Amino acid sequence: MQKKGRAGTSRAGKIALYGMMTALAFLLSYVETLIPLNLGVPGIKLGLANLASIVSLYLLGAGAAAAIALVRIVLVGFTFGNLSMMLYSLAGAAVSLLLMVVFRRLDWFGVTGVSILGGAGHNIGQLIVAALVVENASLFYYLPVLLAAGTAAGALIGLLGGILVNRLKCLDLTKFM
């Protein structure tokens, strides 16, 4: 018999759900590497893995979303990238998650608005690290382009995330935990 924790959820069920969300984020990161996206500005991506982050934030909470994002970044970094890629990803994820958690709690925006803030925040975090690494603040000239890209990607991910959150809420995931 599984040991039940708070609100009748089992530890094994939570671990399984976190694992599934992490696997989804990892898979979406891989799929993104297969999509050629060259807009002339380095660093612009669709951010498909953020779909798992936004869904996790709304269904599982801020701690779960942060844990899933952290594990995904480390796994993807070691599998498809390197330590410097992980540094940029961690900075982007930290700013993105901070903004998404704050504005989710304030309840000023829906899923799409929170995701847009996350997309823009991700680009800001990465740009800050890039400027620190190359010791050149001129990189901030890229900011308007990166904010536009982050807004567009955040809107797309937010729309998809909103649909998924609404459909998954109907499933009552607590019966699996």
MARMI-40985 format. One line per 4 residues: number of its first residue (from 1); for each residue x, y, z of C-alpha. Coordinates in pm, 1 decimal, padded with zeros to 6 digits. Each point is the difference from the previous one (the first is absolute). Layout:
! MARMI-40985
NUM> X Y Z  ...
! end
This chain:
! MARMI-40985
1> 00000.0 00000.0 00000.0  00132.6 00342.2 -00096.0  00059.0 00248.0 00274.0  -00235.1 00297.4 -00033.9
5> 00123.9 00350.9 00067.2  -00183.5 00330.2 00010.2  -00336.0 00017.8 -00172.2  -00001.6 -00375.4 -00062.7
9> 00280.6 00000.0 -00256.0  00263.5 -00272.2 -00009.8  00369.4 00071.3 -00031.3  00034.7 -00254.5 -00281.6
13> -00280.8 00163.1 -00198.3  00159.7 00342.8 00030.7  00338.9 -00133.5 -00104.1  -00155.9 -00172.5 -00300.3
17> -00182.2 00316.9 -00104.5  00315.6 00211.4 00039.2  00188.8 -00260.5 -00202.7  -00257.6 00009.4 -00277.5
21> 00012.6 00380.3 -00016.1  00381.2 -00007.7 -00001.8  -00002.4 -00258.9 -00279.5  -00245.5 00215.0 -00196.7
25> 00223.3 00306.1 00043.7  00306.1 -00201.2 -00105.1  -00181.1 -00137.3 -00305.9  -00121.5 00345.2 -00102.1
29> 00356.5 00131.4 00034.0  00116.4 -00273.6 -00235.2  -00278.3 00072.3 -00248.4  00102.7 00365.2 00004.1
33> 00353.4 -00093.5 -00107.4  -00152.3 -00158.9 -00310.8  -00183.0 00317.1 -00103.4  00224.3 00229.9 -00202.3
37> -00070.2 00356.2 00111.9  00237.0 00262.5 -00135.0  -00128.5 00354.2 00033.7  00342.1 00164.4 -00022.4
41> 00024.2 00064.1 00374.9  00175.0 -00256.4 00219.5  -00191.7 -00147.2 00290.4  -00353.2 00011.6 -00138.1
45> -00184.3 -00327.9 00058.6  -00360.3 -00110.3 00027.1  00038.4 -00108.4 00361.2  -00208.7 -00313.4 -00038.3
49> 00127.5 -00143.7 00328.9  -00154.5 00296.8 00178.0  -00334.3 -00160.8 -00074.1  00082.2 -00251.2 00274.1
53> 00104.5 00283.7 00230.8  -00320.5 00199.1 -00041.0  -00219.7 -00308.7 00037.0  00197.5 -00106.9 00307.3
57> -00031.8 00345.2 00152.0  -00378.0 00000.2 -00034.6  -00065.4 -00363.0 00091.6  00277.3 -00089.7 00245.3
61> 00122.9 00331.7 00141.1  00309.2 00217.3 -00002.4  00231.6 -00247.3 00172.5  -00084.0 -00276.6 -00243.8
65> 00041.6 00229.8 -00299.8  00342.2 00112.1 00127.2  00113.7 -00357.5 00069.4  -00116.5 -00123.3 -00340.0
69> 00168.3 00292.1 -00178.4  00326.1 -00054.1 00188.8  00013.9 -00372.3 -00074.3  -00088.0 00064.2 -00366.1
73> 00273.3 00261.7 -00039.5  00264.6 -00228.3 00149.3  -00110.3 -00301.3 -00207.3  -00022.1 00197.9 -00324.1
77> 00329.9 00174.8 00071.5  00186.9 -00326.4 00046.9  -00179.6 -00172.0 -00289.0  -00011.2 00266.3 -00272.3
81> 00214.8 00286.3 00124.9  00275.0 00101.1 00236.0  00057.9 00182.2 00327.9  -00024.2 00345.5 -00153.9
85> -00336.1 -00088.0 -00154.1  -00115.7 -00113.9 00342.4  00110.9 00331.0 00152.2  -00204.7 00199.6 -00252.3
89> -00298.0 -00231.2 00039.3  00011.8 00015.1 00379.2  00011.2 00381.2 -00005.5  -00288.5 00018.2 -00244.1
93> -00204.6 -00254.4 00192.5  00060.4 00176.6 00331.9  -00125.3 00337.3 -00125.8  -00281.1 -00163.3 -00194.8
97> -00124.1 -00210.1 00292.7  00026.6 00291.1 00240.8  -00219.6 00217.2 -00221.3  -00245.9 -00280.7 -00069.6
101> -00035.1 -00093.5 00367.5  -00050.3 00360.8 00109.5  -00256.4 00082.8 -00265.5  -00175.8 -00334.5 00040.6
105> -00046.2 00078.7 00369.0  -00109.6 00357.6 -00069.9  -00257.9 -00144.7 -00240.3  00024.1 00303.3 -00227.8
109> 00031.5 -00205.7 -00318.8  -00118.4 -00332.5 -00131.9  00223.7 -00285.2 -00106.6  00093.2 00172.9 -00326.8
113> 00097.4 00326.8 00169.3  00207.8 -00180.4 00260.5  00170.3 -00199.3 -00275.7  00078.1 00317.2 -00197.3
117> 00164.9 00147.6 00308.8  00195.3 -00324.0 00037.4  00116.2 00007.8 -00362.5  00115.1 00360.6 00027.1
121> 00160.0 -00067.2 00338.7  00190.4 -00297.6 -00138.2  00158.0 00217.6 -00267.4  00083.6 00272.8 00252.5
125> 00173.0 -00252.5 00229.3  00204.2 -00141.9 -00283.4  00094.2 00344.7 -00128.3  00120.5 00107.6 00344.9
129> 00227.0 -00305.5 00023.2  00127.9 00053.9 -00355.2  00083.6 00364.1 00076.4  00183.7 -00106.4 00316.4
133> 00192.5 -00276.4 -00177.5  00120.7 00215.7 -00290.0  00025.5 00307.4 00223.6  -00184.8 00213.4 -00252.7
137> -00328.3 00177.3 00070.8  -00044.5 00063.9 -00373.0  -00176.0 -00336.2 -00017.8  -00305.9 00170.4 00145.2
141> -00061.6 00144.0 -00347.5  -00142.3 -00347.2 -00071.8  -00256.2 00043.6 00275.2  -00290.8 00132.4 -00214.2
145> 00037.0 -00285.4 -00248.1  00031.2 -00258.6 00276.8  -00301.3 00144.1 00184.4  -00206.9 -00020.6 -00318.0
149> 00109.5 -00359.9 -00053.3  -00061.1 -00087.2 00365.4  -00345.7 00156.2 -00017.4  -00093.8 -00192.5 -00314.1
153> 00135.1 -00331.1 00131.2  -00155.5 00062.7 00342.3  -00337.1 00067.5 -00159.6  00012.9 -00323.0 -00200.5
157> 00109.7 -00206.3 00300.2  -00256.0 00177.1 00219.9  -00286.4 -00075.9 -00235.7  00097.5 -00366.8 -00017.1
161> 00067.1 -00007.4 00373.7  -00340.0 00150.0 00078.0  -00171.4 -00269.6 -00204.3  00201.4 -00273.6 00171.3
165> -00055.0 00141.0 00349.2  -00375.8 00014.6 -00054.4  -00015.2 -00352.1 -00139.0  00227.2 -00148.5 00265.4
169> -00195.2 00166.9 00282.2  -00301.1 -00197.5 -00117.4  00196.7 -00324.8 00047.9  00049.7 00064.9 00373.5
173> 00363.7 -00104.2 00021.8  -00028.4 -00045.3 00374.5  -00151.8 -00344.1 -00053.8  00335.3 -00109.4 -00146.6
177> 00203.6 00130.6 00292.7
! end
